[in-house]
Amino acid sequence: MLLRSLKVPRDEFEAGTGWTLKPEGACRGDVCIPLSAPPGDVVDVERVANDIGMPLVKASRRKLWALGPAS
C-alpha cells in the first residue's frame, strides 16, 4: 500500500491492507493481533504497522511511504 501520509482514514487502511480494525485488535480471517491503542476513525499507520509486524519504508524524495504485508 502506498501512502502520502501516515495518518489515514480507517476504511482506507482496511481496504488497502485487508486487515479489519476491531476493539480486540487488527483481524484478518481467524487471526487477531492486539494493538497498543484502540483503533479510531483515523489510523496511525506507523503504530499499527509496528504492532502487527508490517514493514514501512519511506521514500523521502517522493514524499511517499510503502506499507508491506505483515510477516
C-alpha positions as a printed NumPy array, in Angstrom:
array([[  0.   ,   0.   ,   0.   ],
       [  1.436,   3.393,  -0.988],
       [  0.714,   6.303,   1.337],
       [  1.199,  10.062,   1.22 ],
       [  0.506,  10.375,   4.957],
       [  0.96 ,   8.157,   7.999],
       [ -2.496,   9.166,   9.215],
       [ -5.211,   7.644,   7.027],
       [ -8.947,   7.031,   7.342],
       [ -9.753,   3.667,   8.881],
       [-11.728,   2.432,   5.848],
       [ -8.816,   3.302,   3.525],
       [ -6.371,   1.366,   5.736],
       [ -8.669,  -1.651,   5.897],
       [ -9.316,  -1.682,   2.13 ],
       [ -5.615,  -1.301,   1.315],
       [ -4.286,  -3.907,   3.756],
       [ -7.048,  -6.48 ,   4.178],
       [ -6.913,  -6.06 ,   7.964],
       [-10.07 ,  -5.124,   9.893],
       [ -9.515,  -2.943,  12.952],
       [-11.697,  -4.024,  15.873],
       [-11.66 ,  -3.281,  19.611],
       [ -9.87 ,  -6.623,  20.151],
       [ -7.161,  -5.744,  17.626],
       [ -6.299,  -5.996,  13.951],
       [ -8.037,  -9.016,  12.442],
       [ -7.637, -10.893,   9.185],
       [ -9.6  , -14.096,   8.845],
       [ -9.259, -16.049,  12.103],
       [ -6.145, -14.15 ,  13.208],
       [ -6.408, -11.148,  15.545],
       [ -3.361,  -9.261,  16.804],
       [ -3.725,  -6.954,  19.822],
       [ -2.998,  -3.279,  19.174],
       [ -1.14 ,  -0.942,  21.539],
       [ -4.057,   1.539,  21.364],
       [ -7.698,   1.125,  20.371],
       [ -8.396,   1.95 ,  16.716],
       [-10.154,   5.194,  15.882],
       [-11.568,   6.708,  12.708],
       [ -8.066,   7.813,  11.681],
       [ -5.305,   5.192,  11.735],
       [ -1.771,   5.928,  12.919],
       [ -0.162,   3.736,  10.251],
       [  3.279,   3.714,  11.868],
       [  1.877,   2.461,  15.199],
       [ -0.35 ,  -0.206,  13.656],
       [  2.415,  -1.368,  11.304],
       [  4.718,  -1.791,  14.288],
       [  2.026,  -3.634,  16.291],
       [  1.303,  -6.217,  13.589],
       [  4.749,  -6.519,  12.003],
       [  4.144,  -4.75 ,   8.705],
       [  7.235,  -3.198,   7.09 ],
       [  7.001,   0.527,   6.481],
       [  9.519,   2.206,   4.16 ],
       [  9.83 ,   5.919,   3.465],
       [ 10.781,   7.297,   0.033],
       [ 11.823,  10.782,   1.133],
       [ 12.282,  12.269,  -2.325],
       [  8.791,  11.23 ,  -3.379],
       [  7.187,  12.002,  -0.017],
       [  5.659,   8.508,  -0.011],
       [  5.594,   5.534,   2.33 ],
       [  5.23 ,   1.916,   1.273],
       [  3.421,  -0.369,   3.691],
       [  4.135,  -4.05 ,   3.122],
       [  2.303,  -7.187,   4.2  ],
       [  2.526,  -8.487,   7.76 ],
       [  5.183, -11.106,   8.331]])
